[in-house]
């Protein structure tokens, strides 16, 4: 069942520093976001394995480590991707947030 607009379910904040799945599939996901806090581009793929040649979006790196200038993306509202989301890149460093049940 899809989560409602209000939720108290949130993942534990963590900095992910390896390529691979950063969000497992979750049918109760209400919103999600990924922010690049590293200096290299991050390649994001919905529902498959991300690589530098297979991706749906690229998040630019910041000017310095954890400077808040890296790219970010996410979804929220009535239409939210609930499948697995993966990343790839050279020495990835992202913060991932997920809200839902």
C-alpha positions in Angstrom: 0.0 0.0 0.0 1.3 3.4 -0.9 2.2 5.7 2.0 0.1 8.8 2.6 1.4 12.4 2.3 2.3 12.3 6.0 4.8 9.8 7.3 7.1 9.2 10.2 9.1 6.6 8.4 12.6 7.8 7.4 15.8 6.0 6.7 18.8 6.5 9.0 21.0 9.3 7.4 24.2 7.8 5.9 26.9 8.8 3.5 27.2 6.1 0.8 30.8 5.7 -0.5 30.5 2.8 -2.9 28.8 2.2 -6.2 25.7 -0.1 -6.3 22.1 0.1 -5.0 21.6 3.0 -2.7 17.8 2.5 -2.3 16.2 -0.9 -2.4 12.7 -1.2 -3.9 10.1 0.0 -1.5 6.4 0.1 -2.5 5.7 2.4 0.5 8.2 5.0 -0.5 6.7 8.5 -0.4 9.7 10.5 -1.4 13.5 10.1 -1.9 16.5 12.2 -2.6 20.2 11.8 -3.5 22.8 14.5 -3.0 26.3 14.2 -4.4 28.6 15.4 -1.5 31.8 14.3 -3.3 33.8 16.0 -6.1 33.2 13.5 -9.0 30.0 13.1 -11.1 27.6 10.4 -9.9 25.6 8.3 -12.4 22.1 7.4 -11.3 20.0 4.5 -12.7 16.3 3.6 -11.9 15.6 -0.1 -11.7 18.9 -1.4 -13.0 22.7 -1.3 -12.5 24.2 2.2 -12.9 27.4 2.7 -14.9 29.1 5.5 -16.8 27.3 4.3 -19.9 23.9 3.2 -18.5 22.2 5.8 -16.4 19.1 8.1 -16.2 20.8 11.1 -14.6 24.2 12.6 -13.7 24.7 14.5 -10.5 27.6 17.0 -10.7 30.3 16.9 -8.1 31.0 19.8 -5.8 34.1 22.1 -5.8 35.3 20.5 -2.6 34.4 17.5 -0.4 31.0 18.0 1.3 30.8 21.6 0.3 27.0 21.4 -0.5 27.5 22.4 -4.2 27.1 18.9 -5.6 24.0 18.0 -7.7 20.9 16.5 -6.2 17.7 14.9 -7.4 14.6 13.2 -6.0 10.9 12.6 -6.3 8.0 13.3 -3.9 4.3 13.5 -4.2 1.7 11.3 -5.8 4.1 9.8 -8.4 7.3 8.4 -6.9 9.6 5.8 -8.3 9.4 2.9 -5.9 12.0 0.5 -7.5 15.6 0.1 -6.7 18.0 3.0 -7.4 21.7 2.5 -8.0 24.7 4.8 -8.5 28.1 4.5 -10.2 31.1 6.8 -10.6 34.7 7.3 -9.5 34.9 7.3 -5.7 31.2 8.1 -5.2 30.0 9.9 -2.1 26.3 10.6 -1.7 23.7 11.2 1.0 20.5 9.4 0.4 17.1 10.1 2.0 13.9 8.0 1.8 10.6 8.8 3.4 7.8 6.2 3.6 6.5 3.2 5.6 
